[in-house]
Amino acid sequence: MKQYKLPKKGLLLMFVCSVLCFFSSCQNKAKKADELRLKYEFEEAAKLYKEAAEEGDAYAKWKLSGAYFFGEGVEVDERKGFRLLEEAANAGLEEAKAELAYCYIGGFSTKPDIAKGKKMMDSLVETSTNAFVLSSYANMLMFGNPAYEKNEKKAIKILESVDDKDDPFYLYNMGLVYYNGIDNDVDYQKALEYFSKAFERGRFLGAYVCGGIYYIGGHKVKKNMDKCVEWFKKGVQAMEAGCMRALGQIYCSTDEKYRDVNSGIKLLENAAKLGNTDAMNYLSMCYENGENVDKDDEKSINYARKSFEKGNAYAGFLLGLKYQSGVGCKKNMTKAVEIWEKAADLGSGEAANNAYVYYNGENNFLKAKKYLFLSAKLGNHMGMYNLACQYYGGSKFVEKNLTQAFIYAKKSADLGNPRACQLTSYMLENGQGCDANPKEAKKYKKKATGEE
């Protein structure tokens, strides 16, 4: 039989068609996976993302990286998640580039490289119209971070420029605008509208904020525990670790209507498996005190250590206490202080105050002064009270200054510190560091005894 050769143009056409079919197949798998994810069918979604990712689909790699970060249908594996994120970014996917920049700036799943992250984000926002990119950048400007100073007006302008107003990340950030009262009054009702839409479109963190709004109430929304629990349950169904932690704590509370300790502990453990450090801290305290679980010092210290290794500052405070008192380990004050110093650098005012107390007792006044001021700066009520006392009488740390003493005493008192309430009351009554105000003095005196 005579063989016929296809013309070169025909070969090229066949090649182009095969490539288009290949990419179409990848895109179809990723699209189907997106649909499954919105139905909470995470394992099936992850399988399709994997198949498409193995075929080179950058979008699928980005989505699969998120699955590994948040445990959606796969075991949490930050290394795999970060590697996939890098691959997607290197393939040119803008969403992955923006998320990778965020990781470098914040040191999430990698060593921080603020300059690198900022350069990546700056380069992206110059030309990008991508809703995820612009929303991510706006979020950084709304709250500020090591790479960008807080600039709320610029953040609002960027959000206004987003074309895709149905994008879940745009919707979530618009919810934050109304939740925090940026460029407008705080409006929880409006925030709920945006957060709920964001949740429906796949930004599952929206359920956590909706539940939190109903938990605290205010700003046009009535406190409603039933709706709060309802939203947290939605989040649990969507594998949102924050919702698992919050609902777990509600189930472990003393409110008989919602009390379900066994379910609560399971939720907290699942949240911890997904990397939620607040759940780890709560479980650490439960196991140390034997509250809602059998006392287990080993589990207690392991949860605190794991949380601290993930960068949770409060966990460092807890872990230091365990080394101080020998809970789940041998007493080691040197280790305790070392951990408190690291935790203070991460932002724990409690740890900073403990470091101050230790160094003050050791007559290391240089370090004691450093951690005293850091504790007050971080807003710790004991740190502020201790600094108020130093200013009140004058000391090796500061000269006597009644005005500063009153400022720090009142700040501490407003956070509920009883001794600071007493000091504030006395200073108001006698006009020390402030104008005399018997009425206010009486208020803080009542607060000191728990009458108010």
C-alpha positions in Angstrom: 0.0 0.0 0.0 1.3 3.4 -0.9 2.4 5.5 2.0 1.4 9.2 2.0 3.4 11.8 3.9 1.6 14.7 5.6 2.8 18.1 4.5 4.9 20.0 7.0 1.9 22.3 7.7 -0.2 19.3 8.4 2.3 17.9 10.9 2.5 21.3 12.6 -1.3 21.4 12.8 -1.4 17.9 14.4 1.2 19.0 16.9 -0.6 22.1 17.8 -3.9 20.2 18.2 -2.3 17.6 20.4 -0.8 20.3 22.6 -4.2 22.1 22.9 -6.0 18.9 23.7 -3.3 18.1 26.3 -3.7 21.5 28.1 -7.5 21.3 27.7 -7.4 17.9 29.5 -5.3 19.5 32.3 -7.6 22.4 32.6 -10.7 20.2 32.7 -9.2 18.2 35.5 -8.3 21.3 37.5 -11.8 22.8 36.9 -13.5 19.6 38.0 -11.2 19.5 41.1 -12.3 23.1 41.9 -16.0 22.0 41.7 -15.3 19.0 44.0 -13.5 21.2 46.5 -16.5 23.5 46.7 -18.6 20.4 47.5 -16.1 19.4 50.3 -15.0 16.3 48.3 -11.4 17.0 49.2 -9.8 13.6 48.5 -11.3 13.4 45.0 -10.3 17.0 44.3 -6.7 16.4 45.5 -6.5 13.3 43.2 -7.4 15.4 40.2 -5.1 18.3 41.2 -2.3 15.7 41.4 -3.0 14.3 38.0 -3.1 17.7 36.4 -0.1 18.8 38.3 1.9 15.8 37.2 0.9 16.8 33.6 2.5 20.2 34.2 -0.6 22.3 35.0 0.7 25.3 37.0 -2.7 26.2 38.3 -3.2 22.6 39.6 0.2 22.8 41.3 -0.9 26.0 43.1 -4.1 24.5 44.2 -2.4 21.3 45.3 0.1 23.3 47.3 -2.8 24.8 49.2 -4.2 21.3 49.8 -0.9 20.3 51.4 -0.7 23.5 53.5 -4.3 23.1 54.8 -4.7 19.3 54.8 -7.5 19.3 52.2 -7.8 15.6 51.1 -4.1 15.0 51.9 -1.9 14.9 55.0 -0.5 18.3 55.9 3.0 18.6 54.4 4.4 22.1 54.3 7.5 21.0 52.4 5.5 19.5 49.6 3.2 22.5 49.6 6.1 24.9 49.4 7.8 23.0 46.6 4.6 22.9 44.5 4.1 26.6 45.1 7.6 27.3 43.8 7.0 25.1 40.8 3.8 26.9 40.0 5.5 30.3 40.5 8.4 29.3 38.3 5.9 28.3 35.6 4.6 31.9 35.6 1.3 31.5 37.5 0.7 35.0 39.1 -1.3 33.6 42.0 1.6 31.4 43.0 4.1 34.2 42.6 2.0 36.4 45.0 1.6 33.6 47.5 5.3 32.8 47.3 6.2 36.5 47.9 3.9 36.4 51.0 5.7 33.3 52.3 9.1 35.0 51.9 8.0 38.2 53.6 6.4 36.4 56.6 8.8 33.4 56.8 5.9 31.0 56.2 7.1 27.4 55.4 10.5 28.9 54.5 13.2 31.2 56.0 12.2 34.8 55.7 13.6 36.8 52.9 11.8 40.1 53.1 13.8 41.8 50.3 13.1 38.9 47.9 9.4 38.7 48.7 9.0 42.5 48.3 10.8 42.5 45.0 8.5 39.7 43.7 5.4 41.4 44.8 6.4 44.9 43.5 7.2 43.3 40.2 3.8 41.6 40.1 1.6 44.6 41.0 3.2 46.8 38.3 1.3 45.2 35.5 -1.0 42.5 37.0 -4.8 42.7 36.9 -5.2 39.4 38.7 -7.7 39.6 41.5 -5.7 37.3 43.8 -2.5 39.3 43.3 -4.2 42.7 43.9 -6.2 41.4 46.9 -3.0 39.9 48.4 -1.2 43.2 48.0 -4.1 45.2 49.4 -4.2 42.9 52.4 -0.5 43.6 53.1 -1.1 47.3 52.9 -4.2 47.2 55.1 -2.4 45.7 58.0 1.3 46.4 57.3 4.1 43.8 57.4 7.9 43.7 57.4 8.0 44.6 53.7 5.2 47.2 53.5 4.1 50.0 55.8 0.4 50.2 56.6 -1.4 52.3 54.0 -5.2 51.8 54.2 -6.1 54.4 51.6 -3.8 52.8 49.0 -5.3 49.4 50.0 -8.8 50.6 49.3 -7.8 52.0 45.9 -6.3 48.7 44.9 -9.4 46.8 45.9 -11.5 49.2 44.0 -9.4 48.5 40.9 -10.1 44.7 41.0 -12.2 43.7 38.0 -13.4 40.3 39.2 -15.7 41.3 42.1 -16.7 37.6 42.5 -13.2 36.5 43.3 -13.2 34.8 46.8 -10.0 36.6 47.9 -11.3 40.0 46.8 -14.6 39.3 48.7 -12.7 38.2 51.8 -10.6 41.3 51.9 -13.6 43.5 51.4 -15.1 41.8 54.4 -12.0 42.8 56.3 -12.5 46.4 55.2 -15.9 46.6 56.9 -14.9 44.3 59.8 -12.0 46.6 60.8 -13.7 49.9 59.8 -11.2 50.8 57.1 -12.3 53.9 55.2 -15.7 53.6 56.8 -17.4 52.8 60.1 -17.2 49.2 61.4 -20.2 47.4 59.9 -20.4 43.7 60.9 -23.6 43.2 58.8 -21.8 44.3 55.6 -18.7 42.3 56.6 -20.9 39.2 57.0 -22.2 39.7 53.4 -18.7 39.7 52.0 -17.3 36.9 54.2 -20.2 34.6 53.5 -19.9 35.1 49.7 -16.1 34.5 50.0 -16.8 31.2 51.9 -19.3 30.1 49.2 -16.7 30.7 46.5 -13.9 28.7 48.3 -12.3 31.1 50.7 -13.2 28.9 53.7 -11.6 31.1 56.3 -14.8 33.3 55.8 -16.7 30.8 58.0 -14.3 31.5 60.9 -14.8 35.3 60.8 -18.6 34.9 60.4 -18.7 32.7 63.4 -16.6 35.1 65.4 -18.9 38.0 64.5 -21.9 36.2 65.8 -19.9 35.2 68.9 -19.1 38.8 69.9 -22.0 40.7 68.3 -22.2 44.4 67.9 -22.0 46.9 65.0 -25.4 46.1 63.6 -25.3 42.4 64.4 -26.8 40.8 67.5 -24.8 38.2 69.4 -26.2 34.8 68.4 -24.5 31.6 69.6 -26.7 29.4 67.5 -25.5 31.2 64.3 -22.0 31.3 65.6 -22.0 27.5 66.1 -23.7 27.0 62.7 -20.9 28.9 60.9 -18.2 27.1 62.8 -19.8 23.8 61.7 -19.8 24.9 58.1 -16.1 25.7 58.5 -15.4 22.3 60.0 -17.1 20.6 57.1 -14.8 22.7 54.8 -11.7 21.5 56.8 -11.0 25.0 58.1 -8.8 24.5 61.1 -9.7 27.8 62.9 -13.3 26.7 63.0 -12.3 23.3 64.3 -10.4 25.0 67.1 -13.2 27.5 67.9 -16.0 24.9 67.9 -13.8 22.5 69.9 -13.4 25.1 72.6 -17.1 25.9 72.7 -17.9 22.1 73.1 -15.4 22.0 75.9 -16.9 25.0 77.7 -19.2 25.0 80.7 -22.3 26.0 78.7 -24.5 22.9 78.9 -26.4 23.7 75.7 -23.3 23.2 73.6 -21.1 21.1 75.9 -19.8 17.9 74.2 -16.3 17.3 75.5 -15.5 14.2 73.5 -16.4 15.9 70.2 -14.6 19.1 71.4 -11.3 17.3 72.1 -11.5 15.5 68.7 -12.0 18.8 66.9 -9.1 20.3 68.7 -6.9 17.4 67.9 -7.9 17.5 64.3 -7.2 21.3 64.2 -3.7 20.6 65.8 -3.0 18.0 63.1 -3.8 20.6 60.5 -1.2 22.9 62.1 -3.4 25.2 64.1 -1.2 26.4 66.9 -4.0 27.9 69.0 -5.5 24.4 69.2 -2.1 23.0 70.2 -1.8 25.6 73.0 -5.3 24.9 74.3 -4.6 21.1 74.3 -1.3 21.7 76.1 -3.1 23.5 78.9 -5.8 20.9 79.0 -3.3 18.0 79.4 -1.3 19.9 82.0 -4.3 20.6 84.2 -6.3 17.5 83.5 -9.2 19.6 82.2 -11.6 17.7 79.9 -8.9 15.0 79.5 -6.7 12.8 81.6 -3.7 14.7 82.9 -0.7 13.9 80.7 2.4 16.0 81.1 4.2 14.4 78.1 1.3 15.3 75.7 1.2 18.8 77.3 4.8 19.6 76.6 4.7 18.1 73.2 1.8 20.2 72.1 3.5 23.4 73.4 6.8 22.5 71.8 5.2 21.8 68.4 3.3 25.0 68.5 6.4 27.0 69.5 8.4 25.3 66.7 5.8 26.7 64.3 6.4 30.2 65.6 3.6 30.7 68.1 4.8 33.2 70.6 2.4 32.3 73.4 3.5 28.6 73.1 7.0 29.8 74.0 5.6 31.3 77.2 3.9 28.0 78.0 6.9 25.9 77.2 9.1 28.1 79.3 6.8 27.6 82.3 7.0 23.8 81.8 10.8 24.0 82.0 10.6 26.3 85.0 8.3 23.9 86.9 9.4 20.6 85.4 6.1 19.6 83.7 6.9 16.8 81.2 10.6 17.5 81.5 13.4 18.1 84.1 13.4 21.5 85.7 15.8 23.8 83.7 15.6 27.5 84.4 18.3 28.3 81.9 16.3 26.6 79.2 13.1 28.3 80.4 14.6 31.8 80.1 16.2 31.0 76.7 12.7 30.0 75.4 11.1 33.1 77.0 13.6 35.3 75.2 12.8 33.8 71.9 9.1 34.0 72.6 9.5 37.7 73.5 11.2 38.3 70.2 8.2 36.6 68.5 5.8 39.0 70.3 4.9 37.4 73.7 4.5 40.1 76.3 4.0 37.3 79.0 7.3 35.7 78.1 9.1 39.1 78.1 7.7 39.9 81.6 8.9 36.5 82.9 12.4 37.2 81.4 12.3 40.6 83.2 11.4 39.0 86.6 14.2 36.4 86.2 16.9 38.8 85.2 15.9 41.3 87.9 16.3 38.5 90.5 19.7 37.7 89.0 20.7 41.4 89.3 21.3 41.5 85.5 19.7 44.9 85.3 20.6 45.6 81.7 18.6 42.6 80.4 15.9 43.1 83.1 15.4 46.7 81.8 15.2 45.5 78.2 12.5 42.9 78.8 10.6 45.1 81.2 10.1 47.8 78.5 9.5 45.1 75.8 6.8 43.5 77.9 5.0 46.9 78.4 5.5 47.7 74.7 3.8 44.3 73.8 0.8 45.2 75.9 1.3 42.7 78.7 -0.7 43.9 81.8 1.9 42.7 84.3 4.7 44.3 82.3 2.9 47.6 82.2 2.1 47.4 86.0 5.7 46.6 86.8 6.9 49.6 84.7 4.3 51.8 86.4 5.7 50.8 89.8 9.3 51.6 88.6 8.2 55.1 87.5 6.1 55.7 90.6 9.1 55.4 93.0 12.0 55.8 90.7 14.5 52.9 90.4 17.7 51.7 88.8 15.7 51.4 85.5 14.0 54.8 85.3 13.8 58.1 87.1 10.7 58.9 89.1 8.0 60.1 86.8 4.4 60.1 88.1 2.9 61.0 84.8 4.4 57.9 83.1 3.5 55.9 86.2 -0.1 56.9 85.8 -0.2 56.2 82.1 1.1 52.6 82.5 -0.9 51.9 85.6 -4.1 52.9 83.8 -3.3 50.9 80.7 -2.7 47.8 82.9 -5.9 48.6 84.9 -8.0 48.8 81.8 -6.8 45.3 80.9 -8.1 44.1 84.3 -5.0 43.9 86.5 -6.3 44.3 90.1 -3.1 45.8 91.5 -2.9 48.3 88.7 -6.6 49.2 89.4 -5.6 49.9 93.0 -2.6 52.0 92.0 -4.7 53.9 89.4 -7.5 54.5 91.9 -5.0 55.9 94.5 -3.3 58.2 91.9 -6.7 59.5 90.7 -7.8 60.1 94.3 -4.7 62.0 95.2 -4.0 63.7 91.8 -0.6 62.0 91.4 0.5 62.1 87.7 -3.0 63.2 86.7 -5.8 65.5 87.7 -7.6 64.4 90.8 -10.9 62.6 89.9 -12.7 61.0 92.9 -15.4 59.6 90.7 -12.9 57.8 88.4 -10.9 56.8 91.5 -14.0 55.1 92.9 -14.6 53.3 89.6 -11.1 51.8 89.6 -11.4 50.9 93.3 -14.5 48.9 92.6 -12.8 47.3 89.6 -9.9 46.3 91.8 -12.2 44.3 94.1 -14.3 42.8 91.3 -17.4 44.9 92.1 -17.4 46.3 88.6 
